[in-house]
Amino acid sequence: MAPAPQQARPAAVAFILVTVVLDVLAFGIVVPVLPKLIETFQHGNTALAAETYGVFATAWALMQFVFSPLLGVLSDRFGRRRVLLISLTGLGLDYILMALAPNLAWLFVGRVISGITAATYSTASAYIADVTPPERRAQSFGYVGAAWGAGFVFGPALGGLLGNVDPRWPFWAAAVLTLANALYGWFVLPESLPPERRAAFSWRRANPLGALKLVRGRHGLAGLFSMQVLHVVAHYSLPSVFVLYASYRYGWDFRQVGLTLALVGVCTAIVQGGLIGPVVRRLGERRAALAGLACETVSYALYAFAPSGILFLCAIPFGAFAGLYTGAAQSLMTQRVGLHEQGELQGAASSLMGLVGLIGPGLFTVSFALGIAAGQGGALPGAPFYVAALLTAGAFAIALKVARPLAAPPAAR
């Protein structure tokens, strides 16, 4: 039988949540300015900037696909703390590189490096799985999502304000926060994976194709991952085109974009920090996941339709309720692997996000570029969000069949 999980340690969970807040705060600072910085390197050509940003996002996703399984397996072998601190340190130095980038090529190199080092969320998820029993994981993953939302409340707003002064200032701020986060973790973050629960390192498990074998080898996991594929692809619509979309359709500047993303963070924190636990206890993980996907589909359709910024803002709460799906789906997946495989699972999940990320950014940036190519008379700027709505509707259809909890946890393998 698999060894029992450690008892949830409130202090340890608090440490990892603060780590997520600081990490996402640094990430969020950069979000409002990176697409516009690319645009300045391309002489203000919005359509070309959208396509170039799609290339940047695809390269980032490719690095996630290749390196996430390796980091996941390394965290199973050497512990979560060490991998987390190395990732944070590398990411902080990379923000400095991007702040100093003199041209588009150097900015691209920085984005590639960030794809390699940005593994903190998956490691944090494995950490939570280490210290939380299965019946409480949906709520604990909700807390991680709330921490993500809290970081995203202030990050984009601060990034928008700094970007209005100089588009490179947000990168410096992100570097300071990320390196401070690594220093914080060095002193206060305890290890969650004791030596007796660590797995031997294997290159077979550490490569993307080997990691995805885990998905096929566990009952019901392939169906959950298929559902997750459509959800994750759709999720790329906002980070891929929102900044350029809001600037093009509504005439928003850095400040308005940053405050809007902050509103997204507030709504996300409310749902994931306060509602996931009660909703999952009342509805169960399956119905919570279905409700989240339904709300997400409505939000994308409203984003696409909204002819004014006010209507776009009104759709944001629907998008926040997608967090019900995220926490429930993560909990369902962690129930299908052994305790010693949680890092491998999170690495496989991040690798999956990287794989579909090879499709998502290009899909949405190209659809946006095509949508606005006809000019004001025949433009369809909401095209990428209509595509996203169709994808999440497909995920909902799959979830009807596969989003079911296991009667008993799997035995160790």
Phi, psi and omega per residue, in radians:
M1 nan 2.625 3.103
A2 -1.199 2.519 3.080
P3 -1.146 2.636 -3.126
A4 -1.226 2.577 3.092
P5 -1.190 2.723 3.046
Q6 -1.107 2.674 3.011
Q7 -1.132 2.468 3.121
A8 -1.076 2.216 3.134
R9 -1.823 1.963 -3.081
P10 -0.959 -0.709 -3.127
A11 -1.127 -0.729 -3.140
A12 -1.132 -0.750 3.112
V13 -1.112 -0.696 3.110
A14 -1.078 -0.711 3.122
F15 -1.041 -0.808 -3.073
I16 -1.220 -0.571 3.103
L17 -1.177 -0.708 3.076
V18 -1.106 -0.678 3.095
T19 -1.051 -0.772 3.120
V20 -1.108 -0.749 3.131
V21 -0.999 -0.870 -3.100
L22 -1.156 -0.673 -3.132
D23 -1.147 -0.798 -3.115
V24 -1.254 -0.550 3.058
L25 -1.028 -0.782 3.107
A26 -1.137 -0.749 3.120
F27 -1.100 -0.749 -3.084
G28 -1.161 -0.510 3.123
I29 -1.059 -0.601 -3.061
V30 -1.423 -0.476 -2.997
V31 -0.932 -0.815 -3.063
P32 -1.215 -0.323 -2.974
V33 -1.908 -0.396 -3.058
L34 -1.052 -0.850 3.123
P35 -1.082 -0.671 -3.132
K36 -1.255 -0.548 3.062
L37 -1.138 -0.715 3.048
I38 -1.048 -0.731 -3.136
E39 -1.067 -0.655 3.133
T40 -1.174 -0.562 3.076
F41 -1.237 -0.278 -3.106
Q42 -2.034 0.545 2.962
H43 1.024 0.620 3.021
G44 1.333 0.244 3.135
N45 -1.433 1.795 -3.020
T46 -1.150 -0.775 -3.125
A47 -1.100 -0.754 3.112
L48 -1.157 -0.665 3.107
A49 -1.105 -0.671 3.107
A50 -1.085 -0.762 3.137
E51 -1.167 -0.702 3.127
T52 -1.156 -0.718 3.100
Y53 -1.098 -0.586 3.047
G54 -1.087 -0.669 3.077
V55 -1.138 -0.752 3.099
F56 -1.029 -0.829 -3.104
A57 -1.143 -0.633 3.120
T58 -1.150 -0.732 3.107
A59 -1.102 -0.727 3.098
W60 -1.051 -0.776 -3.125
A61 -1.143 -0.652 3.111
L62 -1.086 -0.722 3.101
M63 -1.119 -0.691 3.070
Q64 -1.061 -0.745 -3.131
F65 -1.073 -0.745 -3.057
V66 -1.355 -0.729 -2.943
F67 -1.733 -0.354 -3.112
S68 -1.069 -0.760 3.093
P69 -1.067 -0.668 3.130
L70 -1.077 -0.808 -3.139
L71 -1.165 -0.634 3.098
G72 -1.101 -0.794 3.133
V73 -1.196 -0.647 3.075
L74 -1.094 -0.644 3.113
S75 -1.228 -0.536 3.028
D76 -1.179 -0.541 -3.100
R77 -1.523 -0.785 -2.992
F78 -1.921 -0.083 3.128
G79 1.821 2.730 -3.086
R80 -1.260 -0.691 -3.004
R81 -1.030 -0.835 -3.066
R82 -1.111 -0.784 -3.136
V83 -1.128 -0.700 -3.130
L84 -1.095 -0.786 -3.099
L85 -1.183 -0.697 3.100
I86 -1.119 -0.743 3.128
S87 -1.079 -0.771 -3.122
L88 -1.130 -0.727 -3.138
T89 -1.119 -0.790 3.104
G90 -1.081 -0.695 -3.132
L91 -1.168 -0.703 3.117
G92 -1.089 -0.746 3.097
L93 -1.148 -0.581 3.135
D94 -1.179 -0.650 3.071
Y95 -1.038 -0.630 3.093
I96 -1.129 -0.742 3.086
L97 -1.002 -0.784 -3.121
M98 -1.215 -0.564 3.100
A99 -1.120 -0.549 -3.102
L100 -1.653 -0.079 -3.035
A101 -0.950 2.112 -3.116
P102 -1.491 -0.205 -3.102
N103 -2.715 3.124 -3.069
L104 -1.150 -0.588 -3.117
A105 -1.122 -0.776 3.126
W106 -1.172 -0.641 3.088
L107 -1.099 -0.647 3.114
F108 -1.152 -0.750 3.097
V109 -1.031 -0.743 3.104
G110 -1.070 -0.683 3.131
R111 -1.160 -0.650 3.099
V112 -1.103 -0.793 -3.140
I113 -1.099 -0.678 3.133
S114 -1.133 -0.544 3.075
G115 -1.145 -0.548 3.115
I116 -1.300 -0.731 -2.988
T117 -1.588 -0.285 -3.032
A118 -1.444 1.193 -3.130
A119 -1.989 0.277 -3.004
T120 -1.203 -0.615 -3.082
Y121 -1.163 -0.775 -3.134
S122 -1.167 -0.659 3.096
T123 -1.158 -0.680 3.085
A124 -1.099 -0.681 3.115
S125 -1.133 -0.715 3.076
A126 -1.114 -0.663 3.094
Y127 -1.034 -0.837 3.133
I128 -1.061 -0.741 3.118
A129 -1.100 -0.569 3.122
D130 -1.087 -0.684 -2.938
V131 -1.907 0.132 -3.081
T132 -2.199 2.284 3.079
P133 -1.174 2.717 -3.040
P134 -0.958 -0.647 -3.064
E135 -1.238 -0.216 3.133
R136 -1.961 0.075 -3.030
R137 -1.228 -0.651 3.139
A138 -1.018 -0.764 3.122
Q139 -1.173 -0.712 -3.139
S140 -1.163 -0.706 3.050
F141 -1.128 -0.535 3.040
G142 -1.106 -0.676 3.093
Y143 -1.111 -0.687 3.072
V144 -1.081 -0.740 3.093
G145 -1.110 -0.649 3.099
A146 -1.168 -0.674 3.071
A147 -1.103 -0.708 3.057
W148 -1.037 -0.776 3.136
G149 -1.132 -0.684 3.135
A150 -1.102 -0.736 3.082
G151 -1.113 -0.606 -3.109
F152 -1.371 -0.267 3.053
V153 -1.126 -0.884 -3.017
F154 -1.589 -0.525 -3.082
G155 -1.038 -1.039 -3.131
P156 -1.083 -0.641 3.115
A157 -1.092 -0.801 3.111
L158 -1.148 -0.712 3.117
G159 -1.090 -0.691 3.105
G160 -1.117 -0.736 3.131
L161 -1.165 -0.776 3.114
L162 -1.161 -0.668 -3.132
G163 -1.135 -0.498 3.080
N164 -1.181 -0.445 3.081
V165 -1.459 -0.878 3.134
D166 -2.765 2.181 -3.078
P167 -1.120 -0.185 3.114
R168 -1.623 -0.313 3.138
W169 -1.017 -0.695 3.124
P170 -1.036 -0.565 3.129
F171 -1.183 -0.687 3.073
W172 -1.120 -0.736 3.122
A173 -1.108 -0.700 3.118
A174 -1.121 -0.675 3.124
A175 -1.099 -0.783 -3.137
V176 -1.080 -0.806 -3.112
L177 -1.137 -0.733 -3.096
T178 -1.193 -0.754 3.114
L179 -1.185 -0.620 3.048
A180 -1.131 -0.636 3.087
N181 -1.082 -0.782 3.115
A182 -1.083 -0.726 3.111
L183 -1.115 -0.730 3.086
Y184 -1.031 -0.832 -3.128
G185 -1.097 -0.606 3.138
W186 -1.032 -0.668 -3.058
F187 -1.575 -0.546 -2.946
V188 -2.141 -0.236 -3.065
L189 -1.463 2.021 3.119
P190 -1.403 2.790 3.063
E191 -1.352 2.441 -3.111
S192 -1.784 -0.270 -3.034
L193 -1.976 1.796 -3.112
P194 -1.187 2.746 -3.078
P195 -0.964 -0.641 -3.088
E196 -1.208 -0.257 3.126
R197 -1.843 0.173 -3.128
R198 -1.520 2.589 -3.111
A199 -1.805 2.606 3.105
A200 -1.148 2.542 3.119
F201 -1.273 2.433 3.113
S202 -2.523 2.228 3.085
W203 -1.132 -0.458 3.097
R204 -1.082 -0.701 3.117
R205 -1.434 -0.364 -3.011
A206 -1.539 -0.158 3.109
N207 -1.692 2.742 -3.033
P208 -0.992 -0.776 -3.104
L209 -1.195 -0.665 3.102
G210 -1.146 -0.701 3.136
A211 -1.123 -0.647 -3.125
L212 -1.242 -0.271 3.034
K213 -1.114 -0.509 3.075
L214 -1.012 -0.641 -3.115
V215 -1.117 -0.760 -3.125
R216 -1.278 -0.403 -3.017
G217 -1.588 0.030 -3.129
R218 -2.124 2.366 -3.045
H219 -1.017 2.153 3.048
G220 1.415 -0.150 -3.052
L221 -1.256 -0.607 3.136
A222 -1.100 -0.693 3.104
G223 -1.127 -0.728 3.110
L224 -1.132 -0.667 3.113
F225 -1.207 -0.596 3.074
S226 -1.090 -0.746 3.058
M227 -1.057 -0.733 -3.100
Q228 -1.178 -0.582 3.127
V229 -0.991 -0.889 -3.107
L230 -1.123 -0.706 3.116
H231 -1.091 -0.784 -3.083
V232 -1.201 -0.723 3.095
V233 -1.016 -0.811 3.133
A234 -1.079 -0.634 -3.111
H235 -1.075 -0.458 3.139
Y236 -1.217 -0.197 -3.077
S237 -1.096 -0.825 -3.105
L238 -1.162 -0.941 3.132
P239 -1.105 -0.429 -3.101
S240 -1.360 -0.673 -2.979
V241 -2.243 -0.130 -2.970
F242 -1.045 -0.795 -3.078
V243 -1.046 -0.830 -3.137
L244 -1.251 -0.627 3.125
Y245 -1.093 -0.827 -3.113
A246 -1.165 -0.640 3.103
S247 -1.176 -0.745 -3.081
Y248 -1.269 -0.816 -3.001
R249 -1.482 -0.638 -3.035
Y250 -1.976 -0.115 -3.132
G251 1.217 0.481 -3.103
W252 -1.337 2.555 3.062
D253 -1.724 -3.060 -3.110
F254 -0.971 -0.733 -3.077
R255 -1.111 -0.804 -3.132
Q256 -1.162 -0.689 3.094
V257 -1.104 -0.798 -3.135
G258 -1.086 -0.740 3.128
L259 -1.181 -0.603 3.087
T260 -1.142 -0.763 3.087
L261 -1.132 -0.568 3.048
A262 -1.113 -0.690 3.078
L263 -1.082 -0.701 3.058
V264 -1.009 -0.751 3.136
G265 -1.132 -0.706 3.110
V266 -1.063 -0.860 -3.119
C267 -1.109 -0.699 3.107
T268 -1.099 -0.751 -3.128
A269 -1.126 -0.677 3.138
I270 -1.108 -0.819 -3.096
V271 -1.184 -0.878 -3.013
Q272 -1.376 -0.497 -3.142
G273 -1.488 -0.534 -3.037
G274 -2.033 -0.333 -2.993
L275 -1.923 -0.485 -3.035
I276 -1.053 -0.842 -3.123
G277 -0.987 -0.973 3.130
P278 -1.072 -0.698 -3.115
V279 -1.154 -0.769 3.141
V280 -1.143 -0.699 3.110
R281 -1.110 -0.596 -3.093
R282 -1.469 -0.736 -3.043
L283 -1.726 -0.418 -2.995
G284 1.557 2.816 -3.061
E285 -1.146 -0.635 -3.097
R286 -1.122 -0.912 -3.097
R287 -1.218 -0.531 3.057
A288 -1.125 -0.732 3.113
A289 -1.107 -0.738 3.132
L290 -1.133 -0.720 3.122
A291 -1.108 -0.706 3.125
G292 -1.100 -0.749 3.132
L293 -1.165 -0.644 3.112
A294 -1.117 -0.791 3.120
C295 -1.126 -0.657 3.140
E296 -1.131 -0.711 3.119
T297 -1.080 -0.759 3.109
V298 -1.078 -0.724 -3.095
S299 -1.115 -0.749 3.140
Y300 -1.131 -0.697 3.107
A301 -1.091 -0.690 3.121
L302 -1.217 -0.676 3.066
Y303 -1.010 -0.753 -3.098
A304 -1.166 -0.677 -3.045
F305 -1.386 -0.601 -2.918
A306 -0.900 1.951 3.126
P307 -1.420 -0.154 -3.136
S308 -2.373 2.774 3.125
G309 -1.090 -0.583 3.138
I310 -1.089 -0.783 3.125
L311 -1.154 -0.613 3.078
F312 -1.069 -0.782 3.139
L313 -1.083 -0.618 -3.139
C314 -1.139 -0.394 -3.124
A315 -1.447 -0.265 -3.039
I316 -1.060 -0.725 3.109
P317 -1.027 -0.618 3.086
F318 -1.081 -0.728 3.109
G319 -1.113 -0.611 3.137
A320 -1.097 -0.582 -3.134
F321 -1.218 -0.130 2.984
A322 -1.086 -0.359 3.084
G323 -1.040 -0.442 3.053
L324 -1.056 -0.666 3.100
Y325 -1.183 -0.795 -3.009
T326 -1.036 -0.904 -3.123
G327 -1.114 -0.757 -3.124
A328 -1.148 -0.743 -3.113
A329 -1.146 -0.749 3.105
Q330 -1.065 -0.724 3.127
S331 -1.105 -0.763 3.133
L332 -1.061 -0.664 -3.123
M333 -1.250 -0.710 -3.115
T334 -1.156 -0.411 3.127
Q335 -1.259 -0.231 -3.037
R336 -1.747 0.114 3.068
V337 -2.313 2.850 3.128
G338 -1.314 2.920 -3.109
L339 -1.103 -0.576 -3.119
H340 -1.386 -0.039 -3.088
E341 -1.954 0.147 -3.071
Q342 -1.119 -0.689 3.089
G343 -1.135 -0.721 3.099
E344 -1.096 -0.712 3.106
L345 -1.073 -0.841 -3.123
Q346 -1.157 -0.610 3.049
G347 -1.120 -0.728 3.097
A348 -1.124 -0.686 3.112
A349 -1.124 -0.744 3.097
S350 -1.172 -0.632 3.080
S351 -1.119 -0.689 3.061
L352 -1.050 -0.774 3.111
M353 -1.067 -0.665 3.076
G354 -1.158 -0.697 -3.134
L355 -1.121 -0.854 3.134
V356 -1.256 -0.378 3.064
G357 -1.181 -0.328 3.025
L358 -1.200 -0.396 -3.122
I359 -1.730 -0.794 -2.984
G360 -0.990 -1.007 -3.087
P361 -1.020 -0.781 3.123
G362 -1.118 -0.691 3.131
L363 -1.026 -0.799 -3.035
F364 -1.434 -0.646 3.116
T365 -1.209 -0.664 3.107
V366 -1.192 -0.725 3.128
S367 -1.137 -0.598 3.070
F368 -1.185 -0.785 3.133
A369 -1.065 -0.743 3.110
L370 -1.165 -0.636 -3.115
G371 -1.139 -0.559 -3.117
I372 -1.750 -0.066 -3.050
A373 -1.136 -0.498 -3.078
A374 -1.322 -0.142 -3.117
G375 1.562 3.121 -3.039
Q376 -1.045 -0.576 -3.057
G377 -1.137 -0.713 -3.073
G378 -2.158 0.368 -3.044
A379 -1.288 2.612 3.053
L380 -2.284 1.272 -3.057
P381 -1.125 -0.399 -3.138
G382 -1.407 0.090 -3.081
A383 -0.926 -0.792 -3.111
P384 -1.073 -0.563 -3.124
F385 -1.373 -0.503 2.988
Y386 -1.110 -0.720 3.085
V387 -1.073 -0.765 3.140
A388 -1.071 -0.691 3.129
A389 -1.098 -0.696 3.100
L390 -1.124 -0.672 -3.131
L391 -1.161 -0.779 -3.134
T392 -1.243 -0.494 3.019
A393 -1.111 -0.668 3.057
G394 -1.134 -0.696 3.091
A395 -1.084 -0.671 3.101
F396 -1.067 -0.741 3.141
A397 -1.089 -0.715 3.116
I398 -1.192 -0.701 -3.116
A399 -1.069 -0.544 3.102
L400 -0.963 -0.522 -3.093
K401 -1.703 -0.665 -2.907
V402 -1.843 -0.301 -3.028
A403 -1.429 1.307 -3.130
R404 -2.290 2.382 3.119
P405 -1.246 2.689 3.072
L406 -1.372 2.598 3.103
A407 -1.266 -0.532 -3.125
A408 -2.577 2.614 3.132
P409 -1.206 2.696 3.127
P410 -1.245 2.653 3.062
A411 -1.347 2.760 3.095
A412 -1.115 2.555 -3.132
R413 -2.153 nan nan
